[in-house]
């Protein structure tokens, strides 16, 4: 089940509150739990926001939000290109079969293009 969606400004303010109040608590987790209760979000959601803010600021290792967004965009693009490639493969196979069906070998070993005869007869 998808959770509730919060605006970016709301998340940023909640994370800033945690960073401001962390010195008043024995641990960052205690500050997160306190702020989460005050702003009416789950402590786990706020913890994830804080961790991502730390990654984005460079104080924690991991993929930044920008890198994650770029990776997601590139994966979508790769999937789209693979679908297009499959379509092109199928189309080329179809047209190759059609071309073979319209060309027949004549008695002298040459190739006779029956598609031109069909067009001329029409």
N, C-alpha and C positions, 0 to 999 in steps of 0.2 A: 504494500500500500504506500502510495506517495505521501510524503509529509506536507505540512503546510509551507507555502512559499512566502518568503519574507523579502522585502526590498533590499537592495544593496546598501542603501543608506542606513537602514535599520540594523543590518548585520555589522556594518562598519562601526556604528555607535556602540553596539553591544560589545564588540571586540575591544574598542577603545576603553570602555568602562572596565573590562577585565584587566587590561594593561595598567590602567590608572590605579586600580584597587588591589593589585596583587601584593603590594608591600604591606597591606593591612591584614593579610591572612598568612597562615602557616605554609600554604602551598598554592600553586596556580589552580589546582583542581578545586580547592575550597573557594577561591575567588570566582571561578567559573560557576560553581553551584550557586553561590550567593547572587551573582549578577543574573544568572538564568532565572532564578526565582523572581527577581525584581522585574525583569522584562518579559516574563511569562513565556519562556521558551524552554525546551528540554536542555538539560545540562550537556547531553551528548552532542546535540546540534551545535551548541555554543562552543564546545570543545573542538569540534571539527572546524568551525569558523576561525577559532584562535590558531589552530595548527596551520591552516591554509594561509592566514595572515603572516604567520612566522616564516613560512616557506617563501611567500611573496616578498617579504622584507629581507630575505637572505639569512635569517638567523637560524633556520632549520633546513636540513637537506630535503630535497624532493622536487617534484615538478611544480613550477609556478602555475598560477591560474592562466596566464597567457600561453605558456607552453602546452598546458592541457587543452586549451581551446584550439590551438594550432594543430595539435595531434589529432583531435577529434575531427577538425575540418579536413585534414589530409586523409584520414581513414575513410571519410565519406567520399572524398574525391577518388580514391583508389577503388572503392566499391563501385562507383559510377563508371569509372573507366573499364573495370572488368566486365560489367554488364554490357557496355558498348562494344567491347571486344568480342564477347560471345555473340552478340547480334551480328556483327560484321562477319564473323566466322560462318555463322549459319547462312547469311546472305551470299557469301562467296561460294559456299558449297551448293546452294540452290542454283545460282547462276551457272556454275560449272556443269551441273547436271543438265540444265536447259541447253547450254551450248553443245554438249555432247549429243543430246537428243536431236538437235537440228542439223548436225553434220554427219554425213554417212560417207563411207568409202565407196568410190565408184569402181567399175570393172578394171580400170587401168591402174588402180592403186592410188589414184589422186583423191583429194578431198573435195566433196561436192557440198556446197552450203545450201541446204534445203530451206533455210529461213528466207533467203533472197527469192527463191522460187515461190514461196508462200506469199511473200509481199507482192511479187509481180503478178501473181494470179488473182490477187484481191482487187 
